Amino acid sequence: MADTSAPNGGAPQTEDVAPAINALAQYAKDLSFENPLAPRSPQQQDGGPQINIQVNVSAQQLAEQDFEVVLTLEGDAKVKNDVLFAFELKYAGVFRMRNIPQDQIHPAVMIECPRLLFPFARQIVADAVRNGGFPPLYIDPIDFVGLYRQKSEEAQNAAGAQPTGPLAS
């Protein structure tokens, strides 16, 4: 291993060429929880509720290497036709992509970044549901690779062409 000495006798320098994704910030952009049947909703129900969850990922480039990624989780729980609760969370992060080949930026932003955000978003949803008077809802792990492939296929079918640019989809 050969390090080069820094000018003026400073610490040795190593060339930083390893690919890296750094989370610069994480935050809730929007959180909504509805409990339309309160105060009756937490009462015992016949059978379990039907849980529906939608997942979406979006991103925008903020600077040459910085991207804001938004993970949107929407869902509800219904018994028969009654909505017990509904939620929407937009949880976001700002990520810096360093030394990632141009053709790999889009998959990294749309797969790896939401994968890093998901555990935090999952906990926020679980806490909101619990604070609404229900048992916490722990969303199952999400296959972001599968979601990425599905969205890419939908985009190709709609546009009839390959995505172009770092965030085209």
N, C-alpha and C positions, 0 to 999 in steps of 0.2 A: 504494500500500500504506500503510495507516494503522495505526500501532501506538499504543496508548495507554500513556502513561507510568505506571509503577508508583508507588504512594504513596511518599512520603519520598524521591523522587529515585532509586529503584531502577531496575533494568533494565526496558526496555519489555516489556509483556505482549501476547501475541497470544492470541486465543481458540482453544482447542484443541478443534476440532470434527471433525477428520479421523478416519475410522474407523481403528482400529489393533488388531492382535493382537500382544501381547507375550508372549514365552516367559519365564516367571519361573524355571523349573527344568526339567531333563530328567534322567531316571534310568532304570536298568534295575530293574524290579520283580521280575522272575523270569527266569532263564535256565537252560535245561536242554539238555545235549547228551549223546546216548547213542551209543555205538559198540559195539553188542552182539557183533560178530564179531571184535573186536580179540583178538589181534594179526593175524589173517588178513585183516581187512577192507581194508587199503590195497593188498593184492596186486592185480595186474592182473586185471581182470574181462573176460569175453567180452562185448563190446558195452557201451554206456553204460548207466548206471542210469536207472530211471524216477524222476523227481523229482516230488514232490507237495507243493504249498504251499497253506496256508489263511491267509486274512487276515481279521482282525476288528478293529473299532474300537468302543470303548465310552467313555463320558464320564460324569462326575458333576460337579454344580455344588458348588463349595466355598464360595463367597461370591457376593455380588451380581454381580460382574464376573469372578470367577475360576472356572476349570474345570480338572479333571484329565482328560486324554485318554490312554487306553491303547491303543496299537497292538500287537495280538497277531499274531505270525508263527509259524506251526507248519508243520513240514514233515518229509519223510523222503526217503531215496533207497533204492530197492530194485533188486535184481537177481534176477529170477525171484521167488521168495517170500522171499528173504533181505533183511532190513533192514540196509543198510550203515551208515546213521546216521540219527538223528532229532533234531530240535531243537524247542524252544519258547522264544520270547522274548516277554516282555511289557515293552514299552518305553513309558514314560509321560512326560508333561510337564504342567506347570501353566501355563495360559495366561490372560492378562487380556484381556478383550474390552472395548474402549472405543469409544463412539460408534457402535455397530453397531445398526441398527434391530432391534427385538424379533423381527420375522419372519425376520430373516437370521442370528440367533445360532445356531440349530440347524445350518444348512448350514455356517456358518463353523467351528463347533466340530468337526463330523464330516467336513469335507472339508479345510479349510485347515490345521488343527492336525495331523492325521496326515500331511499332505503335508510339513509342516515336520519331523516326527519321522522320517519314512521313511529319509532318507539315513544317519542315525546308526544306526538299527535294522539296516539293510542291511549296514553295515560290521561290526556286532557279529556278525551271523550268518555273514558271510564269514570273519571271524577265528576264530570257534568251529569252523567246519567245517575250516578250514585247520589249526588247532591239534589237531584230531582225526585228522590224518594224511591228509586228502583235499585235492584242489584247492579253493580258495575257491569258495563258492557265492554268486555275485552275483545277487540276485533282480532280475528285470526291474522297471522302473518300474510302479507301480500306478495305475490309473485310479480315484482316490478319488471323483470325480463319479459314475462308473458304479456303483461300490460303494454309494455313498449312495442313488442312485436304486433300485438293486436291493433294498436293505434297507428303503427307504421303501415300495416296492410290497409287499414281504412283510409289513410291519407293517400296511399298509392292508388287505390281503387277510385277515390273521389277525384284525384288530380290526373291520374293516368301517367304519372311520372315519379321518378325518385325524388326524395326530399333533397334540397340543396341548402348550403349554408349551415352554420353551427346549430341553429335552433329551428330549422324548417320542419314543421310537422303539422 
